[in-house]
Amino acid sequence: MDEKASVVLVNGLWLNSLALQPLALRLRRTGFRVFPFSYPSVRCDLHSNADRLQAFLAEVPGETVHWVGYSLGGIVIRALFHFHPQQRPGRIVYLGSPQQGSLAGESIMRSPVGRQMGGRSLSDLVAGQVRRWGWPPADTGVIAGSRALGLGRLVARLTTPSDGTVLVDETDVPDAQDRVVLPVAHSAMLFSPLVARQINQFLRNGRFVH
């Protein structure tokens, strides 16, 4: 891979690029050029946010562009490759991303107030739109959390291993090159040195440290 590769970070639901700064700083210290991308997760649907991400890429340099998608951000990356498949080579890390749907998201969207709070991108995920898409043709790594501390426990019964918001099983990507389950909670992933080291390892070598 290109030593001067760029890394695009994509935030999750209700967040913006400020939440990505701790992870961005750690990855920059390893030598990557890092570009946090923020999108209106509530106001816009997945197609619109994929279009926004495609426009953002015009400002991202490098022949190699890697991707790190946190939570719903991983779904936006998948939407990008669905609606704009011609992308530069690079690897993808999904970080606590509900690629197989979201039990917590389904619970949120059951009430009118929840649907207003969850917004259009989460609505697309819960409706099953994403499951009809293919997987991006890139080496993919999956990081899931196993410390069940998170807001998801307030809205849904997460009875199997989870990070407190996303079930470990919901992060599954059938064709992933590697996956690792770490003892972190969903909200802690963006601040964890352990998570940052594993991301760096996969982006450089295509494998996590086990």
N, C-alpha and C positions, 0 to 999 in steps of 0.2 A: 504494500500500500504506500501511497504518496506520503513522505515524511512531513509535508506541509499540508496535510489533509485538514479540511474544515469539518467542524462538528456543529450540526444544527440541533438545538434543544427545543422541545415543544412542551409547553406546560399543560397541566390538567384542568379539570372543571373548576370554575370560580377563581382561578389564579391568573397571574400575569407574569411577565418576564422577570420581575423582581424576585419571585420565588425561585427562579432558576439560577440566581447569581452565585450562591454558595457552590453548587455543582459546577457551574461555568468556571469559577476561579480555580477549583481543584484540577479540572481538565486542562485549563490553560497552563498550569504549572507543569504539566507533563509534556507540553510542547504543541498541543493542538490549538488551532484558531477556532474559537467558539462563538457561535452566533445564536443567542436566545431569541426565539420567536414567540410572540404573544398573539392570541386571537380571541375574538368575542365568543366564548363558549356557550353563553346563554342566548345571545341575540341571533346568531347565525347558525345555519345547519352545516353538516359535514362537507357538502359540496362547496358551499361558499367559503368555508375556512380552508379547504384544499386549494381553492383559487387564490386566496390570500397568501398561502404558503408558497405557491408557485411564483407569485409576483415577488415575494420576499427573496427568493432564491437568486433573482437577478443581481442582488447585492452581495452574494456569497461567493468568494473566490475559490479557485482550486479545481484541479481535475478530479479529485476525490472528495466526496461529501458524505460523511457519516451522519447517522440519525440517532437521537436518543429521545424517545417519547415517554413522558411520565403520565401514567393513568390514561385519561381521555386523549392526551396528546399522542399516544401510540395509535389511537384510532384515526386521528387526523393525518398522521403519516401514512397509514394504510389507505385513507381516502385520497391522499395526494397521488400515490402510485396507481390508484384505480382510475382517477380522472385525468392524470397527467403522467402517463407511464414512462415517458422518455426522460429518465433521470441519469445523472452522473453516477459512476460506480462508487460504491461505499457499503458499509455495514450498518445494520440496524440493531439497536438495543431497545427492547420494550421493557419499561420499568414499572412494575405493578399495573400493567395495562390489561383491562378486561376484554381480551380479544375474542372470548367465547360468550360474551354477554355479561350482564351485571345484575345480580340479585338485588343488591342495594339500590341500583339505578331503577329497577322495576318497582321497588317499593316506593321510592321517591315520586315516581311518575303516576302513581295511582290516584293521587288527590289533585284537585285544581291548583291548590297552593304549591304542591310539589312540582307539578308540570310547569308552573310559572318560574319556579326557582331553578329547576333542572335545565330548562331551555331546549333549544332546537337540536343541538348536536347530541345531547344525551338521549333525546327523543328518537333520533335516527338509530342510535345504538340499540335501545330497548326494543324498537320496532323490528329488529332483525335484519335491517338493510345491509349491515356490514357482513353478515354471514354469507351473503350471495356474491361477495367479491372474492377474487383470487388473492393470493399472497404475493407481496412484492418479491421480485426476482433478485434478492440480495441475501448475503449471509446474515442470519438473524440470531440474536441471543435474547433469552428471556430471563429477567430477574423478577422473582416473586418474594414476598415477605411472609414471615410466619409468626410475627408478633401481633396478636389480635387486639390492637389498640387503635380505635378509629371511629369516625362518625357513622360508618356503615352499620355498626352494631346497634346504633340507636334507632335505625329504620328497618332493619331486617335481621332475621335469625340466621347468623352465619355459623352453621353447625359443623362445618368441616374446616380444615386449616385455612387461615386467612391472615391478611395483614391488618385486619380490623375494618377494611372497606371492600377489598377485592379478594375473592376466594383464590387460593393457589390454583385450583382447577380452571378458573376463568382466565388465567393468564396463558393457557396452553396454546402453542403454535405448532401444528403437526410437523412442519418441515424445518423447525429450528435446528441450527447447528449445535447449539448447546443451551442449557438452562441451569439455573442455580436458585436455590431457595435460601434466603438469608434471614437471620433473626432480627428483622427490622419491621417497624410498623409503617403503614402506608404514608402517613404524613412525614415520617422521618427519612424517607428514602432520599430526598433531595439534599439532606444535610449530613448524610452518613459518609464518613471517610471510607468505610468498607465498600459501600456501594460504588463510590467513585473509583476505587481501585479496580473493582471488577469490570466496570464499564471500560476503563482504560485498557485493561487486559484484553477484553474481547475486541475492541476496535482495532487494536494493534495485531492481535494474533488469531482472532476468530475462535477463541476458546476462553472460558472462564477458568479461574483457579479453583480446584476442588480439593 
